[in-house]
Amino acid sequence: MIIRVRERAPARLAVALLTLLLLARGGVANASTYAAYIPLDSSIYNELDTLNDLGMVQSYLPAIKPISRVEAARLTIEAERNLNEQEYSPLADRIITALRLQLAEEVSWLEGDIEDTLPTMVHPVERVEGGYVFSSGKRRGITTSNGQGGISWRESTPLLPDNDNLPTASGSNEVLRWSGWAGAGGFITGYGEAAVAGPLSRNAPGINRAQLLTGAVVVSLGNTAISFGQEEMAWGVGRYGSLSQSSNGTPFLALRAQNIHPNHLPGIFRYLGLVRWQTFFGQLDGDRIYSHPWIVGQNISFKTLPGFDWGITHGVMFGGSGNDNYSWMGFLGRATGLATGDPKGANTNQRVGMFASYRMSWLRGTQVYGEILGEDFFQPFGPGFIKTPFKAPSYQAGIYVPRVTADGLTTARLEYLLLDQEYSQHSDSLYWTYQDRLMGQSLGPRAWQVHLTLGRWIDLQSKLDVDFFYSKRQPVKRLTTAAFGDEESYGISLDFIHLPIEISYLAGSLGEMRGRVGVEYVNGINYTNENSMRAMVEVVVGLTPSWPSLRWK
């Protein structure tokens, strides 16, 4: 087996990352609980992020999503305790009330100290959502070398990324989502979310309306949850998409392990602070030359100081039909990133990333954050004798002010994104897509984007965000069609959310609503001589029934 010198830098980082994950696994509790993970489109994440912006949840590590319902309940209790001990915030008070309503059952477990002694229970309807999506305009995409090299992908819905690849067609579309979960024996959980989406009133060739978005069985062993199924992931600090793993595409089948609640590493590593980690092992689609390649990833995130979060991500893609000339030891070497071998007949593609976020409580909670992601191997840095694991790096950076005005209800965010020529690409078909959708940022390689967003909370229950954005994409290698030039776009979107409220005539069930309107003008879309005016309208109404789980002793 040949281990190329230029592959050692990512390998060393992989060794360090795996070691830290093993250490984190060692410091768990003996008892177990039910770990039903919250869908990424849930308003619970907006509410927890807002509490984090207000400094109410010091043990929240948002760079690894999803989180379980019981972890969200723990954070709700923590926020309520901090609200009573710190300066009172009417907005935080309102959000904590909403979270208590959404997580009433899990909060009662923790407050009653029965999290680890739960009976068998079934919650067949956790949440139901109905939505309407209007979409118009040409969709972005790239095809390179007929799938043999580079990357091939297509946008799902204009101006609506990170939506689990729900199918839509031009014109009107309807969406219905349903989620539920069940627990058995105090430590086995099954959860899932199904959807019916698309233009229900007319035929739309190529659209599979009904699909399982997420679904998995989880076994809790102390504080460690091991799951198998189709699960969402969102890694990193970016507000407008994730560099490494996101919900832009359909979740893929994988075996995953992660800690339910943050904990500390043993020994001297305890000084790194609270840690959350996640690792997965899965397989991708067959619509590529190397069909069904394996994919492995790890993310470990630390809160070293109350306002300082940082972490490391690592991913490896390898194998597939015609690319599997290796032994079992070669398989393990590639899966861990420790020995990625000879690219002839058994190539691999690695990605390594680092992210950090710092919150300045003394400056109205202003946050600065950033992330870097390298595509395969290392590159010379500086004078050439210092090596880093980042070749062809892509960057994401931003600044967020959660309390622009004295009343703490106005927000502002500026975020910049720069994607390298090699972002998600590879010299063969080991590129980072699944079912024709990008698994990370929705813009694709050789692009940059800037967002300026202003937001305002209205009567402590509703928020309106106005987002101005500019994007530019340049032609990439190995395009199957001639490129006429760069692509430029200018856009604006309005996002509205309303916190969950009790509906008295539905026995106290919770109702919530969100909406989005976006318009974008694209000059030279997909590097052609065509222009496109793209528009999108989304209205979603959700209902969380008030009835408790069905229980058996």
C-alpha positions in Angstrom: 0.0 0.0 0.0 1.3 3.4 -1.0 0.7 6.4 1.2 1.4 9.6 -0.7 3.3 12.3 1.1 0.9 15.0 0.1 -1.9 13.1 1.9 -0.4 13.1 5.3 -1.6 16.4 6.5 -5.3 15.5 6.3 -4.4 12.1 7.8 -2.8 13.7 10.8 -5.9 15.8 11.4 -8.1 12.8 11.0 -6.0 10.9 13.6 -6.4 13.9 16.0 -10.1 14.1 15.3 -10.8 10.4 15.8 -8.8 10.4 19.1 -10.8 13.3 20.5 -14.0 11.5 19.5 -12.9 8.4 21.4 -12.0 10.5 24.4 -15.4 12.2 24.3 -17.1 8.8 24.1 -15.3 7.8 27.3 -16.9 10.4 29.5 -20.5 9.4 29.3 -23.2 8.6 31.9 -24.5 5.1 32.5 -28.2 5.8 32.1 -30.0 6.3 28.7 -32.9 8.1 27.3 -35.0 8.7 24.2 -33.2 10.7 21.4 -35.7 11.9 18.8 -34.0 14.5 16.6 -35.7 17.7 15.6 -36.2 18.4 11.9 -34.0 21.2 10.7 -37.0 23.3 9.4 -38.4 23.4 13.0 -38.9 26.8 14.6 -37.1 25.4 17.7 -33.8 26.2 16.1 -34.6 29.8 15.4 -35.8 30.1 19.0 -32.6 28.5 20.5 -30.4 30.6 18.2 -32.1 33.7 19.4 -31.6 32.7 23.1 -28.0 32.0 22.2 -27.6 35.5 20.7 -29.0 36.9 23.9 -26.5 35.0 26.0 -29.1 32.8 27.7 -27.7 29.3 26.7 -24.0 29.1 27.5 -23.9 25.3 26.8 -25.4 25.4 23.4 -23.1 24.4 20.5 -25.1 25.2 17.3 -22.4 24.1 14.8 -23.7 20.5 14.9 -27.4 20.0 14.0 -29.8 18.3 14.4 -30.2 18.1 18.2 -32.5 15.9 20.1 -35.8 17.1 21.7 -34.5 16.2 25.2 -31.3 18.3 24.6 -33.5 21.3 23.4 -35.6 20.8 26.6 -32.4 21.0 28.7 -31.4 24.2 27.0 -34.8 25.6 27.6 -34.5 25.0 31.3 -31.0 26.5 31.3 -32.2 29.6 29.5 -35.0 30.1 32.1 -32.5 29.8 34.9 -30.3 32.4 33.3 -33.2 34.7 32.7 -33.9 34.7 36.4 -30.3 35.4 37.3 -29.4 37.9 34.6 -30.9 41.1 33.3 -34.5 40.5 32.4 -35.3 40.2 28.6 -38.9 40.3 27.5 -38.0 38.7 24.2 -36.1 35.9 25.9 -39.1 35.4 28.3 -41.5 35.0 25.3 -39.2 32.6 23.5 -38.7 30.4 26.6 -42.5 30.3 26.9 -42.8 29.1 23.3 -40.1 26.4 23.8 -41.8 25.1 27.0 -45.0 24.7 25.1 -43.3 22.9 22.2 -41.2 20.7 24.5 -43.5 20.3 27.4 -43.1 16.5 27.7 -39.3 16.5 27.5 -39.1 19.4 30.0 -41.3 17.4 32.4 -38.8 14.5 32.2 -35.9 16.7 33.2 -37.7 18.6 35.9 -39.1 15.4 37.3 -35.7 13.7 37.1 -37.1 10.8 35.0 -35.1 11.2 31.8 -33.3 7.9 32.4 -36.3 5.8 33.5 -38.9 6.4 30.8 -41.7 3.9 29.9 -42.4 2.7 26.4 -44.3 5.5 24.6 -45.5 6.5 21.1 -46.1 10.0 19.8 -47.6 9.4 16.3 -48.1 13.0 15.4 -45.4 15.4 16.7 -46.0 18.1 14.1 -48.0 18.6 10.9 -47.1 21.3 8.4 -49.0 22.5 5.3 -47.4 24.9 2.8 -47.6 26.6 -0.5 -44.6 27.3 -2.8 -44.7 29.3 -6.0 -41.6 29.1 -8.1 -40.5 30.7 -11.3 -37.3 31.2 -13.3 -34.5 29.1 -14.6 -32.7 26.8 -12.2 -28.9 26.8 -11.7 -26.8 23.8 -12.4 -23.6 22.4 -13.8 -22.7 19.4 -15.9 -19.0 18.6 -16.4 -17.5 15.8 -18.4 -20.7 13.7 -18.5 -20.3 12.8 -14.8 -16.8 11.4 -15.2 -14.9 14.2 -13.5 -15.5 17.6 -11.9 -19.1 17.8 -10.7 -22.7 17.6 -11.9 -25.6 19.0 -10.1 -28.9 20.9 -10.4 -30.7 23.4 -8.2 -33.9 22.1 -6.5 -36.0 25.3 -6.1 -34.8 28.8 -6.9 -34.3 31.0 -3.8 -35.2 28.1 -1.5 -32.0 26.1 -0.6 -31.5 23.8 2.4 -35.0 22.3 2.0 -34.2 18.6 1.9 -34.5 18.6 -1.9 -38.3 18.7 -1.7 -39.6 18.4 -5.3 -41.2 21.5 -6.9 -42.0 22.5 -10.4 -42.5 25.9 -12.0 -45.7 27.5 -10.8 -47.8 26.5 -7.8 -46.8 23.7 -5.5 -48.3 22.3 -2.3 -46.3 20.7 0.6 -47.5 18.5 3.5 -45.1 17.3 6.2 -45.7 15.0 9.1 -43.4 13.9 11.9 -43.6 11.6 14.8 -41.6 9.4 17.1 -41.7 6.4 19.5 -39.6 5.0 22.3 -39.2 1.5 23.7 -37.3 0.1 26.7 -36.1 3.5 27.9 -33.3 3.6 25.3 -34.5 2.7 21.8 -36.1 5.5 19.7 -37.6 5.6 16.3 -38.4 8.9 14.6 -39.2 10.2 11.1 -40.6 12.9 8.9 -42.5 12.2 5.7 -43.7 14.7 3.0 -45.9 15.0 0.0 -44.7 17.9 -2.2 -45.1 19.2 -5.7 -47.9 20.5 -7.9 -50.8 18.3 -6.7 -53.3 19.7 -9.2 -51.3 18.8 -12.4 -48.8 16.3 -13.7 -45.1 17.1 -13.3 -42.8 14.7 -15.1 -39.9 13.5 -13.0 -41.3 14.6 -9.6 -41.8 11.9 -6.9 -44.3 13.6 -4.7 -44.3 11.3 -1.7 -41.0 10.7 0.1 -39.5 9.9 3.5 -37.4 12.9 4.4 -35.9 11.5 7.6 -36.3 8.2 9.4 -34.0 6.4 11.8 -33.7 4.1 14.7 -31.6 5.4 17.6 -30.1 3.4 20.4 -28.9 5.4 23.4 -26.0 4.1 25.4 -25.5 6.5 28.2 -24.9 9.9 26.6 -24.0 8.4 23.2 -26.7 7.9 20.6 -26.1 5.4 17.8 -28.5 5.6 14.9 -29.1 4.1 11.5 -31.3 5.7 8.9 -31.9 8.7 6.7 -31.1 11.8 8.8 -30.4 15.5 8.2 -27.2 17.3 9.0 -26.1 20.9 9.1 -22.5 21.6 10.1 -20.7 24.9 10.7 -21.4 28.5 11.5 -22.8 29.9 8.2 -26.3 31.4 8.3 -26.9 31.0 4.6 -25.9 27.4 4.1 -23.1 25.1 5.3 -19.7 24.6 3.5 -19.4 20.9 4.4 -22.7 19.2 5.2 -26.1 20.8 4.8 -29.8 19.9 4.2 -29.6 21.2 0.6 -30.0 17.7 -0.8 -32.0 14.6 0.3 -30.6 13.1 3.5 -28.7 9.9 2.7 -28.7 6.5 4.5 -26.0 6.2 7.1 -24.9 4.9 10.5 -24.3 7.7 12.9 -23.0 8.3 16.4 -23.1 11.4 18.5 -23.4 12.6 22.1 -26.9 13.7 23.2 -25.9 16.4 25.7 -22.5 18.2 25.6 -19.9 17.0 28.1 -16.2 17.3 28.8 -13.2 15.3 27.7 -11.3 13.5 30.4 -8.1 14.7 32.0 -6.3 17.7 30.8 -8.5 17.9 27.7 -11.3 19.1 30.0 -9.9 22.6 29.6 -11.0 22.6 26.0 -14.5 23.1 27.4 -17.9 21.6 26.6 -17.8 19.3 23.5 -20.4 18.0 21.1 -19.4 15.5 18.4 -21.0 13.6 15.5 -19.6 10.9 13.1 -21.3 9.1 10.3 -20.6 6.3 7.8 -22.9 6.0 4.7 -23.2 5.4 1.0 -24.2 7.7 -1.8 -26.2 7.2 -5.1 -25.2 5.3 -8.2 -25.7 8.1 -10.7 -21.9 8.6 -11.3 -19.1 6.6 -12.9 -18.0 5.2 -9.5 -21.5 4.2 -8.4 -22.4 4.1 -4.7 -19.2 5.4 -3.2 -18.7 5.3 0.6 -18.7 8.5 2.6 -17.4 9.0 6.2 -17.4 12.2 8.2 -16.7 13.6 11.7 -17.4 16.9 13.3 -16.3 18.0 16.8 -17.2 21.3 18.3 -16.0 22.9 21.5 -17.2 25.8 23.7 -13.8 26.7 25.3 -15.1 30.0 26.7 -18.7 31.2 27.4 -18.6 33.2 24.1 -16.1 31.3 22.1 -17.0 28.2 20.0 -14.7 26.4 17.6 -14.4 23.1 15.9 -13.1 20.8 13.2 -14.8 18.9 10.4 -13.4 16.0 8.3 -14.9 14.0 5.4 -13.7 11.2 3.1 -15.4 9.8 0.0 -14.0 6.6 -1.5 -14.8 3.4 -3.2 -17.6 2.7 -5.6 -17.9 0.4 -8.6 -14.5 0.3 -10.4 -12.8 2.2 -7.6 -12.5 -0.5 -5.0 -9.1 -2.1 -5.6 -8.2 -2.4 -1.9 -8.2 -4.9 0.9 -10.1 -4.8 4.2 -7.2 -2.9 5.7 -7.3 -0.5 2.7 -11.0 0.0 3.3 -10.4 0.9 7.0 -7.5 3.1 6.1 -9.7 5.1 3.7 -12.7 5.2 6.0 -10.6 6.7 8.8 -8.5 8.9 6.5 -5.4 7.5 8.0 -4.1 5.8 4.9 -5.9 6.9 1.7 -3.7 4.8 -0.5 -2.8 4.9 -4.2 -5.3 6.9 -6.3 -4.8 4.4 -9.2 -7.8 2.0 -9.0 -8.8 3.2 -5.5 -9.0 6.9 -5.3 -10.3 9.0 -2.4 -11.5 12.6 -1.9 -11.0 14.3 1.5 -12.3 17.5 2.9 -11.0 19.2 6.1 -12.6 22.3 7.7 -12.3 24.5 10.8 -14.8 27.0 12.1 -15.0 29.5 15.0 -17.5 31.9 16.5 -16.9 34.6 19.1 -19.6 36.6 20.9 -18.8 39.9 22.6 -21.4 40.4 25.3 -20.0 43.9 26.1 -20.8 45.0 22.5 -24.5 44.2 22.5 -23.8 40.5 21.9 -22.1 41.2 18.6 -20.7 37.9 17.0 -18.0 37.4 14.5 -17.6 34.0 12.9 -15.8 32.2 10.1 -15.1 28.9 8.5 -12.5 27.5 6.1 -12.9 24.2 4.1 -10.1 22.6 2.1 -10.6 20.2 -0.8 -8.2 17.2 -0.6 -4.5 17.3 0.3 -2.6 20.3 1.6 -1.2 23.3 0.0 2.0 25.4 0.6 1.3 28.3 2.9 3.3 31.5 3.3 6.9 31.1 2.3 6.3 27.4 1.3 7.7 25.5 4.3 4.6 25.7 6.5 2.0 23.1 5.4 -1.8 23.2 6.1 -4.5 20.6 5.4 -6.3 23.1 3.2 -5.9 22.9 -0.6 -8.2 25.0 -2.7 -9.8 26.6 0.4 -13.3 28.0 0.5 -14.2 30.6 3.1 -17.3 31.8 4.9 -17.2 34.8 7.3 -19.7 37.1 9.0 -20.7 39.5 11.6 -24.0 39.6 13.4 -25.4 42.2 15.8 -28.5 40.8 17.7 -29.3 44.1 19.5 -28.8 47.0 17.1 -31.3 49.2 18.9 -31.5 49.9 22.6 -34.7 47.8 22.9 -32.9 44.7 21.7 -35.4 44.0 18.9 -33.5 45.0 15.8 -30.8 42.7 14.3 -28.2 43.1 11.5 -26.0 40.5 9.7 -23.3 40.7 7.1 -22.0 37.5 5.6 -19.5 36.8 2.9 -18.9 33.5 1.0 -16.1 32.5 -1.3 -16.1 29.1 -3.0 -13.0 27.8 -4.7 -12.7 26.5 -8.2 -12.4 23.0 -6.7 -15.2 23.3 -4.2 -17.0 19.9 -4.1 -15.3 18.9 -7.4 -12.9 16.0 -8.0 -10.9 14.7 -11.0 -13.3 11.7 -11.1 -16.9 11.1 -9.9 -16.1 11.4 -6.2 -17.8 14.8 -6.0 -19.9 16.0 -3.1 -23.5 15.6 -4.4 -26.3 13.3 -3.7 -29.2 12.6 -6.1 -28.1 15.5 -8.3 -28.0 18.0 -5.4 -25.0 19.7 -3.7 -24.5 18.4 -0.2 -23.0 21.7 1.0 -23.4 25.3 -0.3 -26.1 25.6 -3.0 -24.0 28.0 -5.3 -21.4 25.4 -6.3 -17.7 25.9 -7.2 -16.0 29.1 -8.2 -18.6 31.5 -6.8 -18.9 34.2 -4.2 -21.8 35.8 -2.5 -22.5 38.6 0.0 -25.6 39.0 2.2 -26.8 42.0 4.2 -29.8 41.3 6.4 -31.8 43.6 8.6 -34.4 42.2 11.0 -37.0 43.4 13.5 -39.0 41.6 16.2 -42.6 42.8 16.2 -44.6 42.6 19.5 -42.2 39.9 20.8 -43.9 37.2 18.7 -43.1 37.9 15.1 -39.9 38.8 13.2 -39.4 40.2 9.7 -36.0 39.9 8.0 -35.1 41.8 4.8 -32.1 40.3 3.0 -30.2 41.9 0.2 -27.7 39.6 -1.7 -25.3 39.6 -4.6 -23.8 36.5 -6.2 -21.2 35.9 -8.9 -20.3 32.6 -10.5 -17.5 31.9 -12.9 -17.1 29.0 -15.3 -15.5 25.9 -13.9 -13.3 23.2 -15.5 -14.6 20.5 -17.8 -17.9 22.1 -18.7 -19.8 20.0 -21.3 -21.1 23.2 -23.0 -19.3 26.4 -24.0 -19.3 29.2 -21.4 -20.3 32.7 -22.6 -19.0 34.4 -19.5 -19.6 35.0 -15.8 -23.0 34.8 -14.1 -24.1 37.7 -11.9 -27.2 38.1 -9.8 -28.9 40.6 -7.6 -31.7 39.8 -5.2 -33.9 40.6 -2.2 -35.9 38.4 0.1 -38.4 38.9 3.0 -38.6 36.3 5.7 -41.4 36.3 8.3 -41.7 34.0 11.3 -44.3 33.8 14.1 -43.6 32.1 17.4 -45.9 29.2 18.3 -49.0 30.2 20.1 -51.7 28.1 21.9 -55.0 27.6 20.0 -57.7 27.4 22.6 -60.4 25.8 20.4 -57.9 23.0 19.5 -57.4 22.0 23.1 -54.2 24.1 23.5 -52.5 22.8 20.4 -49.8 25.0 19.1 -50.0 26.9 15.8 -47.1 28.6 14.0 -46.5 30.3 10.7 -43.6 31.3 8.5 -43.3 32.9 5.0 -40.7 33.9 2.5 -40.8 36.0 -0.6 -37.8 36.4 -2.9 -36.9 37.9 -6.2 -33.6 37.6 -8.1 -32.4 38.9 -11.4 -29.6 36.7 -13.0 -27.5 37.9 -15.8 -25.9 35.0 -17.9 -27.4 32.2 -15.9 -25.3 29.0 -16.0 -22.7 30.9 -18.0 -24.9 31.2 -21.0 -26.1 34.3 -22.9 -29.6 34.0 -21.2 -30.9 36.1 -18.4 -33.5 35.0 -15.9 -35.9 36.7 -13.4 -36.4 34.2 -10.6 -39.1 34.5 -7.9 -40.3 32.4 -5.1 -43.2 32.7 -2.5 -43.5 30.3 0.4 -46.2 30.2 3.1 -46.1 27.5 5.8 -48.6 26.9 8.6 -47.7 24.3 11.3 -49.7 22.6 14.0 -48.2 20.8 17.1 -51.0 18.7 18.7 -51.3 19.1 22.5 -52.0 15.5 23.4 -49.2 13.6 25.3 -47.5 10.4 24.2 -49.3 7.1 24.6 -47.5 5.2 27.4 -47.1 1.6 28.5 -45.5 0.7 31.8 
